Amino acid sequence: MHAETHLILHHSRATELRTEADAHRLTAGAKRPGVLRTRLGWTLVEVGLRLASAPRTAPAV
């Protein structure tokens, strides 16, 4: 394949992929309105588990 033809096809495909990625980002953001709530919930679970676990003591020197 001629180098210039290959380059044109590459640029064309890259543009198509960017367009698809932008469309995917827009639809994915619209479908998940409670992302912040979910992250906060899991953070609170992690903090609770750390508080509930037995504290580690420092070794005696």
ZIKAGI-V355322 format. One record per residue. N is the residue number from 1. PSI is psi in whole degrees, -180 to 180 (999 if undefined). OMEGA is omega in radians with two decimals (* if undefined). NEAR is the number of other ideal C-beta (glycine too) atoms within 8 Angstrom. Layout:
BEGIN
n = {N & N}
psi = {PSI & PSI}
omega = {OMEGA & OMEGA}
near = {NEAR & NEAR}
END
This chain:
BEGIN
n = {1 & 2 & 3 & 4 & 5 & 6 & 7 & 8 & 9 & 10 & 11 & 12 & 13 & 14 & 15 & 16 & 17 & 18 & 19 & 20 & 21 & 22 & 23 & 24 & 25 & 26 & 27 & 28 & 29 & 30 & 31 & 32 & 33 & 34 & 35 & 36 & 37 & 38 & 39 & 40 & 41 & 42 & 43 & 44 & 45 & 46 & 47 & 48 & 49 & 50 & 51 & 52 & 53 & 54 & 55 & 56 & 57 & 58 & 59 & 60 & 61}
psi = {140 & 142 & -42 & -38 & -42 & -43 & -42 & -44 & -39 & -47 & -39 & -46 & -37 & -40 & -42 & -43 & -40 & -41 & -44 & -39 & -42 & -43 & -40 & -42 & -41 & -43 & -36 & -37 & -32 & -27 & -22 & 78 & -23 & 31 & -43 & -41 & -42 & -45 & -42 & -42 & -46 & -32 & -42 & -38 & -44 & -44 & -42 & -40 & -36 & -38 & -33 & -22 & 155 & 134 & 144 & 135 & 152 & 142 & 143 & 137 & 999}
omega = {-3.14 & -3.05 & -3.12 & 3.10 & 3.12 & -3.14 & 3.11 & 3.11 & 3.12 & 3.13 & 3.12 & -3.14 & 3.11 & 3.10 & 3.11 & -3.14 & 3.10 & 3.12 & 3.11 & 3.13 & 3.10 & 3.13 & 3.13 & 3.12 & -3.14 & -3.13 & -3.14 & 3.11 & -3.13 & -3.08 & -3.04 & -3.12 & -3.06 & -3.09 & -3.13 & 3.13 & 3.13 & 3.13 & 3.13 & 3.13 & -3.14 & 3.07 & 3.10 & 3.08 & 3.14 & 3.13 & 3.12 & 3.11 & 3.11 & 3.13 & -3.08 & -3.11 & -3.13 & 3.14 & 3.09 & 3.11 & 3.12 & 3.12 & 3.12 & -3.10 & *}
near = {4 & 5 & 6 & 6 & 8 & 9 & 8 & 8 & 8 & 8 & 8 & 8 & 8 & 8 & 8 & 8 & 8 & 8 & 8 & 8 & 8 & 8 & 8 & 8 & 8 & 8 & 8 & 8 & 7 & 7 & 6 & 7 & 5 & 6 & 7 & 6 & 7 & 8 & 8 & 8 & 8 & 8 & 8 & 8 & 8 & 8 & 8 & 8 & 8 & 7 & 6 & 5 & 6 & 3 & 4 & 4 & 4 & 4 & 4 & 3 & 2}
END
